[in-house]
Amino acid sequence: MLRLSAGLRLELAQAEDLPAALGDAHTRLQQTRARALAAVLGTHREGVPLALSQQVALLLAILDGRLDHLATAAPATAAEEVAGLLDKLRASPTAAAALRAVDESEELAPPEESALLAAIAEHMPRAGGRGLFASWQTTATATRS
């Protein structure tokens, strides 16, 4: 979780501070990614914590651009999409095994990351691509090497 969320607060603050007037594609995509993350976080019901593996899966989906479309979604729609994604992951034998491994080891090993990313891509084929938050891309690449 730490590897995926390193620098998250800083990146979100930077995305909020970017002037919309810049208008370049990178700025728009970074702001979209930040709004998508806020939408996903807004789906969380107070007092009902998600398992570590589910938090990791949602962060992977956000970092991979699979949830960018939630940036402008109504809260109810975002909640349905997030619940649907988590249901699909639990229903997939490979993804479910990866979720269990993350919960048991409290770590995201490369095989589990690959399995979760593949299952997420299967359920949500559209994506904006990785690397919109520079430090997330740098962190993810550095820890895989």
C-alpha positions in Angstrom: 0.0 0.0 0.0 2.8 2.4 0.9 4.4 1.7 -2.5 1.2 2.6 -4.4 0.3 5.6 -2.3 3.7 7.2 -1.9 3.4 10.9 -2.5 -0.4 10.7 -2.9 -1.2 13.8 -0.8 1.5 15.8 -2.6 0.2 14.8 -6.0 -3.4 15.5 -5.2 -2.4 19.0 -3.8 -0.4 19.7 -7.0 -3.3 18.6 -9.2 -5.6 21.0 -7.3 -3.2 23.8 -7.6 -2.6 23.4 -11.3 -4.3 26.3 -13.1 -7.0 25.1 -15.6 -5.8 27.8 -17.9 -2.7 25.8 -18.7 -5.0 23.6 -20.8 -2.3 21.1 -21.9 -3.3 17.4 -22.1 -1.1 16.4 -19.2 -2.6 19.0 -16.9 -6.2 18.0 -17.8 -5.4 14.3 -17.4 -3.8 14.9 -14.0 -6.8 16.9 -12.8 -9.1 14.1 -14.1 -7.1 11.5 -12.2 -7.3 13.5 -9.0 -11.1 14.0 -9.4 -11.5 10.2 -10.1 -9.5 9.4 -6.9 -11.8 11.8 -5.0 -14.9 10.2 -6.5 -13.6 6.7 -5.5 -12.8 7.9 -2.0 -16.2 9.4 -1.7 -17.8 5.9 -2.2 -16.4 4.7 1.0 -19.0 4.2 3.7 -18.0 5.4 7.1 -17.5 2.6 9.7 -17.2 -0.1 7.0 -13.5 -0.4 6.3 -12.3 -2.1 3.1 -9.9 -4.9 3.3 -6.3 -4.0 2.5 -6.5 -6.0 -0.8 -9.6 -4.0 -1.9 -7.9 -0.7 -1.2 -4.9 -1.9 -3.1 -7.0 -3.0 -6.1 -8.8 0.3 -6.2 -5.5 2.2 -6.1 -4.2 0.0 -9.0 -7.4 0.7 -11.0 -7.0 4.5 -10.4 -3.3 4.5 -11.2 -3.9 2.5 -14.4 -6.6 5.1 -15.5 -9.4 2.5 -15.3 -11.6 4.8 -13.1 -10.9 8.1 -14.8 -14.5 8.2 -16.1 -15.7 8.5 -12.5 -14.2 12.0 -12.3 -17.5 13.5 -13.5 -19.8 10.7 -12.3 -22.6 11.2 -9.8 -21.7 9.7 -6.3 -24.3 6.9 -6.7 -22.8 6.0 -10.1 -19.3 6.0 -8.7 -20.4 3.8 -5.8 -22.0 1.3 -8.2 -18.9 1.2 -10.4 -16.6 0.6 -7.4 -18.8 -2.1 -5.9 -19.1 -3.7 -9.3 -15.3 -3.8 -9.8 -14.7 -5.3 -6.4 -17.5 -7.9 -7.0 -15.9 -8.9 -10.3 -12.5 -9.2 -8.7 -13.9 -11.4 -5.9 -15.7 -13.5 -8.5 -12.6 -14.1 -10.6 -10.6 -17.1 -9.4 -7.2 -15.5 -10.2 -8.0 -12.1 -8.9 -9.6 -13.6 -5.7 -6.5 -15.6 -5.1 -4.4 -12.4 -5.5 -6.7 -10.5 -3.1 -6.3 -13.3 -0.5 -2.5 -13.3 -0.9 -2.4 -9.5 -0.4 -4.5 -9.8 2.7 -2.5 -12.6 4.1 1.0 -11.2 3.4 0.0 -7.5 3.7 2.2 -6.9 0.6 1.6 -6.6 -3.1 4.0 -8.9 -4.8 4.5 -8.6 -8.6 2.5 -11.8 -9.4 -0.5 -10.5 -7.5 -0.2 -7.0 -9.0 -0.2 -8.5 -12.5 -3.2 -10.7 -11.7 -5.2 -7.8 -10.3 -4.2 -5.5 -13.2 -5.3 -8.1 -15.7 -8.6 -8.7 -13.9 -9.2 -4.9 -13.7 -8.4 -4.4 -17.4 -10.8 -7.3 -18.3 -13.7 -5.7 -16.3 -12.9 -2.1 -17.3 -11.1 -2.1 -20.7 -11.0 1.7 -21.1 -8.1 3.5 -19.6 -6.3 6.8 -19.7 -2.9 5.2 -19.1 -0.4 5.3 -16.3 2.0 8.0 -15.5 -0.3 11.0 -15.1 1.1 11.6 -11.6 4.8 11.7 -12.2 5.9 10.4 -8.8 3.4 7.5 -8.9 4.9 6.4 -12.2 8.4 6.8 -10.9 7.6 4.9 -7.7 5.9 2.1 -9.5 8.7 1.7 -12.0 11.4 1.9 -9.4 9.8 -0.8 -7.2 9.3 -3.2 -10.1 13.0 -3.1 -11.1 
